[in-house]
């Protein structure tokens, strides 16, 4: 368990945490306007929680309260010298925001990445979320002149997500 002196804890999540994480994911997706296809998200979360070579999921606690979650996934990129990680999700409940918790979460994530030999940390932020972009810039993240593009490869999943 990783914690600091201000009752903040970034705790590695396990399969037992999946229901609580799913509820936080639902809140985050609603907040950012991301479609929430529960069957595929549950499947992906369970895979991540069972295979730490893919990344890590964390519960964020503020004192005794569940305050949010974070998802860190692993990849490999020559541009960054090898292993890199992507923060795919960070969500902190509104009642726990703007108290410095966000900065502590990212400091712990960076520490975890360094301990795992990861050379770069990436994230994605909604283009119109200027507040988040400004915050990430204060943490040292830089925007690149590229945009992420994706293509869903599982036709069955595409059909399911469209119906959900």
RAMO-V569823 format. One line per field, one symbol per residue. phi: phi as a letter, one per 20 degrees, with the letter a starting at -180 (. if undefined). psi: psi as a letter, one per 40 degrees, with the letter a starting at -180 (. if undefined). Layout:
phi=???
psi=???
//
This chain:
phi=.dbcfdmecddgecgfegfffgfffgfffffemefdeggffffffffffecffeqbdcedcdmeefdrbbccddbbbggdnpfccceebbbcggfdemdnfgffgffffffffffemeebcdbccggeefffffffffeofcfdeddfcbbfeegffgffffee
psi=hhiaeffhhhhhiiddeddddddddddddddefhhggddddddddddddegeedaiiihhihbehheaiihhiiahhddeebhiihhdhhhhideeifeedddddddddddddddefheihiiiihdegdddddddddeeiiiifiiiiihhehdddddddde.
//
